[in-house]
Amino acid sequence: MLPTNFKNTALEVLAEINKSQSILLAAHLRPDGDATGSVSGLAKSLQKAGKTVETALLDGVPERFAFVFPEVRILREQTVDSKHDLIIILDSGDETRTGISFNRDQSKTKLINIDHHASNTMFGDINYVDTGASSTCEIVAALLAQGDLPVDAEVAMSLMLGLITDSRSFQNEGIRHTAHLVAAHLLQTGLDTSPILNTLNSGKCEADLRVQGFGLSNFRLECGNKLATLVIKQTDLKKLNASLNNVFGSGLFNQLLSMSETIASVVIFERDDGMAFCEFRSRGGVNVKEVAVAMGGGGHVPASGCSRAIAIEELAEEAITMMKKQVENFVESREKTV
Ligand SMILES: [Mn+2]
């Protein structure tokens, strides 16, 4: 399960874990299935191995994923004075993605960065960044197996959540065989995946579906139907009795790619405090990470995002202009190679 080129890094991480007693685990803001799964899976395993574990998640744990979270202290402060032996930041391309500044004595408290984002800035004392991994949960599972750390059905429940969500149920382009090996390993614990599948397949609320309906009625097509764009303003959300979370819960980002001609999508939406967000998706190789990074965000080649405190109209114009260019360039270079 562990790619051979990561063996040494994994051993370095395990050596730090072994010599640490108190360990702080953190992940990015608005934690998704992978962030929640990797923090909680690693937390459970380390607790079972006798370690004292705390977590730092500024936004807390999303309610729909709370079922995978163990009894563990969750720090929700913007500044954490860490006296822990070790800090491990998971699923975050940059330390700032946690929304937390970690004050630590660098000679006593090492910081480990475990992630799979191609935009990772290598901010840790040790960086285990495997951009070919489907999810951070896949990396954590490989790490635990390598280190003979406890992996029972409870640990597996957490890790499977991130594995399924980040791989879009093993449908990501270029998914590596190791994602399937990790899944098999997790299932061997006797894990019952039905709580995860129920949450993912039937976990929507009315406002999620209303936003989905709005999006499907109001998206626009550019570049000969190759690019789908959608702007959702606060006024739209208010009319639907919905909020920002319902945009994330709607499933729209990927759904806009379900038209046969469409290879990229961008959804621009805003929060009630004036923060505007973009989510980019693509298939077939269009690099939306480049667009997100150029706009101050990050992510993966087929899925990325950014946010800024500017007017939504302004962010939308910039995002749509850049995406049009990205799609046109992609189509042009593809035609050249055919
Ligand atoms: Mn992830």
Residues whose N, C-alpha, C, O or C-beta is under 5 A from the ligand:
A	BS01	MN	D34 D91 S135 T136 D166
